């Protein structure tokens, strides 16, 4: 009897906060390897500062830091480099012992040589670290040294190790990301053309773009913003006002009581646990300004999207979820759209096409509360297409309400459906249930993804 081995793609959940460059390493590696990676970066799946301090989370990840990975098989990993390595394939890790060692060399180089000066220079410009002129100038010199080393190495090479993208490129690109976005203005990066050429080559690979989107290089070096830094510091409580007393004798009588209060306060202060200092993750998260709700201008709707999503997730689609959807759908407050990917000729392997969909969903994470979608890949390898049904709050395409949501939507054609038409009802039924004739497609169902 002959037993054939089947390489099943890894599948699991990555816990992180939004836009975590350390998590990007694992996400990009998964794009190349085909690992199925669910991202838990928003409530209810994950709330940074709460979920990662819960006993259940700490039992798997004792440091309580993110990114953290949990496989569907229960296997757990912390530390971003370990997670990225695990989710990679042999080509990314290095196909020979020599190549593997070189990949590890550059991963270590990123941690020891790039991250420290990059943090010292960039963090003050984000308002999450106090500015120190001497430290910043020293960091700039160290960054120049790092870029010079990379520039020399890349003088005759397209990538850091071998002729293809490896985990070395992924790690070093992610480590340089904030430098290129925040402080490496054209004049500063001009002496290092090989590094910039390599960096742009990498970030424009489909697997990188699926996670990073369009990377805009810095045009003007960001500076320390004292006002922003002050706003981010925890506010100190004002000292209690002393009560005035007109009588000397009254003051003397109050002295023992005041002494007792002082001693009591000292005891309470000693008993109180020390306030935790923000680690790098929390500091970056805290640095993000609170964005205005893009849907704040719309009137309140009677359609409770979360309730429909619960029905869809937990009960039969055709028997329960769809009837609930049409019984409660608010035609004035919501709209339904058909989307079709504009470049089907560029779709090759099915798993890569699915990663394209997943990447878009990840970048729209903050839209989930006000949208629902079922996007389907039809066909087979090298002969496929992507289309889907989207439900948005309001009557216009939601992507125009926020720049953060505009990375992918222009790759699709969008058509608003008449919610009372038979076409709309048929499409909603077929796309939500992942079954039907799909006459407008002409290719068999392959697999679907739900945005909820």
Secondary structure, DSSP 8 states (H G I E B T S, - for coil): ----------EEEEE--TT-HHHHHHHHHHHHH--EEEEE-STTT--TTTGGGSHHHHHH-TT--SSEEEETTS-EEESHHHHHHHHS-HHHH-SSHHHHHHHHHHHHHIIIIIHHHHHHHHHHHTTSS---HHHHHHHHHHHHHHHHHHHHHGGG-SSSSTTS--HHHHHHHHHHHHHHHHT--HHHHTT-HHHHHHHHHHHTSHHHHHHH-S----SS-----HHHHHHHS------------S-HHHHHHHHHHHHHHHHHHHHHHHHS-------HHHHHHHHS-----TTTTS---S--HHHHHHHHHHS-IIIIIHHHHHHH--TTTEEEEEEEES-GGG--SHHHHHHHHHHHHHHTGGGGGGEEEEEEEEEETTEEEEEEEEEEESSS-GGGG-GGG-SSGGGEEEEE--TTSHHHHHHHHHHHHT-S--TTT-S-EEEEEEE-
